Amino acid sequence: MFCYDKFLQYPIKLKNKNPKLATIIATQYGGPNGELGASLRYLSQRFIMPDDVSKGLLTDIGTEELGHLEMVGTLVYQLSDGTQGKDWLNGQSAEYYADNGVSVFPQSAQGSPFTAASIAVTGDPITNLFEDLAAEQKARAVYDNILRLSDDPDVNEVIKFLRQREITHFQRFGEALDRLQENLCRGNVKGVGIKK
């Protein structure tokens, strides 16, 4: 099902090191609104979708989110690779360094490790799609916040790309929701809604 191309969806070549910014960006790796949770959410939700178009959409976006996970991890790594403990103390990110060194670790910017509790998967496709719409907007908002915190133009270009993909995913999930609700009203969808 998966085909792996050995290049990032958007090229990343950072010139500057910034451990503090790395710990902030790490929230999009494994924080509550990050790419790890999004990829697992969509790849898990796809199984109960009532039509192949919706299943395909969730598979495609879930797979793309795995690519975004790799991009965010690359940002975190390039911002911290080659730094020393004192660099993390100076950037007030010593807690991350003490636990993880310069490794990429799935956690929020506040230091909470990734948990599957942020993955919303229900047995109802409509509920799932509403969750997906909200998830994409939350991720976009976090990318907006990162842009407000970062003054590194190389980082910002990557963040802007990822932010735009959140907007596109939001639009695709909205179209899927409209299609599913229209088919439900016409009685073309089995296994969705309340049994009479």
C-alpha positions in Angstrom: 0.0 0.0 0.0 2.8 2.5 0.8 5.5 3.6 -1.6 8.4 5.4 0.0 10.3 8.1 -1.9 13.6 9.0 -0.2 13.0 12.7 -0.3 10.9 15.2 1.7 7.7 16.7 0.3 9.4 20.1 0.9 13.2 20.4 1.0 14.7 21.3 4.4 18.2 22.7 4.7 18.5 24.9 7.8 21.5 27.1 8.3 21.0 28.0 12.0 20.8 25.9 15.2 18.2 26.8 17.7 17.4 24.2 20.5 14.6 26.3 22.0 12.8 26.5 18.6 13.4 22.7 18.2 11.5 22.0 21.4 8.7 24.3 20.3 8.4 22.6 16.9 8.5 19.2 18.5 4.9 19.7 19.5 3.9 19.2 15.9 5.8 15.9 16.0 4.1 14.3 19.0 2.0 16.9 20.7 -1.8 16.7 21.0 -2.4 18.5 17.6 0.7 17.1 15.8 1.4 15.0 12.8 1.9 11.7 14.6 -1.7 11.8 16.1 -3.1 13.0 12.8 -1.6 10.2 10.8 -2.7 7.5 13.2 -6.2 9.1 13.5 -6.9 9.1 9.7 -5.3 5.7 9.0 -7.5 4.2 11.8 -10.7 6.0 10.8 -10.5 4.9 7.2 -11.7 1.3 8.0 -15.3 2.3 8.9 -15.9 4.8 6.1 -18.9 3.7 4.1 -17.5 4.3 0.6 -14.2 3.9 -1.2 -13.8 7.6 -2.0 -13.8 8.5 1.7 -11.6 5.5 2.6 -9.1 6.6 -0.1 -9.2 10.2 1.2 -8.3 9.1 4.7 -5.6 6.8 3.5 -4.1 9.5 1.3 -4.1 12.2 4.0 -3.0 9.8 6.7 -0.1 8.8 4.5 0.8 12.4 3.8 0.7 13.1 7.5 3.4 10.5 8.0 5.5 12.5 5.5 4.8 15.6 7.5 5.9 13.8 10.6 9.2 13.2 8.9 9.5 16.8 7.9 8.8 18.1 11.4 11.3 15.6 12.8 13.9 16.8 10.3 13.3 20.4 11.4 13.8 19.4 15.1 16.9 17.4 14.2 18.5 20.1 12.0 17.8 22.8 14.6 19.6 20.7 17.3 22.2 18.5 15.6 25.7 19.3 16.8 24.6 21.4 19.7 25.9 20.8 23.2 24.3 20.8 26.6 25.3 24.5 27.3 23.4 25.5 24.1 20.2 24.0 25.6 20.8 25.7 28.9 21.3 29.1 27.1 18.0 28.5 25.2 16.2 27.4 28.3 15.4 24.0 26.8 17.6 21.9 29.2 14.6 19.7 30.2 14.2 18.4 26.7 18.0 17.8 26.4 18.2 16.1 29.8 15.6 13.5 28.7 16.3 13.2 25.0 19.7 14.7 24.1 19.5 15.9 20.5 17.1 13.1 19.6 13.7 13.8 18.1 11.1 12.8 20.7 7.3 12.8 20.3 6.1 15.3 22.9 4.3 18.6 23.3 6.1 21.8 23.6 5.4 21.6 27.4 7.1 18.3 27.6 4.2 15.9 27.8 5.0 12.7 25.8 2.8 11.5 23.0 -0.3 9.6 24.0 -2.9 7.9 21.9 -5.6 9.8 23.9 -5.4 12.6 21.3 -6.5 10.2 18.6 -10.3 10.4 18.2 -11.8 7.4 16.5 -15.5 6.6 16.8 -17.7 4.1 15.0 -19.4 6.9 13.2 -18.0 8.4 10.0 -19.8 11.7 10.3 -18.4 12.2 13.9 -14.9 11.2 12.6 -15.0 13.8 9.8 -16.1 16.6 12.2 -13.1 15.5 14.4 -10.9 15.6 11.3 -12.0 19.1 10.4 -11.3 20.3 13.9 -7.9 18.5 14.0 -6.7 20.2 10.8 -7.7 23.6 12.2 -6.0 23.0 15.5 -2.8 22.0 13.6 -3.1 25.1 11.5 -3.4 27.2 14.6 -0.3 25.6 16.1 1.7 26.3 12.9 0.4 29.9 13.1 1.7 30.1 16.7 5.1 28.7 15.6 5.4 31.3 12.9 4.8 34.0 15.5 7.6 32.5 17.6 10.2 31.9 14.9 12.4 34.5 13.2 14.3 31.9 11.1 13.3 32.3 7.4 14.4 28.8 6.5 12.2 27.3 9.3 9.3 29.6 8.4 9.2 28.5 4.8 8.7 24.9 5.8 6.1 25.8 8.5 4.2 27.8 5.9 4.2 24.8 3.6 2.9 22.5 6.3 0.3 25.1 7.4 -1.0 25.3 3.8 -1.4 21.5 3.7 -3.6 21.7 6.9 -5.9 24.1 5.1 -6.0 21.8 2.0 -6.8 18.8 4.2 -9.6 20.8 6.0 -11.1 21.5 2.6 -11.0 17.9 1.5 -12.5 16.7 4.8 -15.3 19.3 4.3 -16.0 17.9 0.8 -16.1 14.4 2.2 -18.5 15.4 4.9 -20.8 17.1 2.5 -20.8 14.1 0.2 -21.4 11.7 3.0 -24.3 13.7 4.4 -25.8 14.1 0.9 -25.7 10.4 0.3 -27.1 9.7 3.8 -30.1 12.0 3.0 -30.7 10.0 -0.2 -30.4 6.7 1.6 -27.3 5.7 -0.3 -25.2 5.0 2.7 -25.6 1.8 4.8 -24.5 1.5 8.3 -24.4 5.2 9.1 -26.8 7.0 11.4 -29.5 5.8 13.8 -31.3 2.5 13.2 -35.1 3.0 13.2 
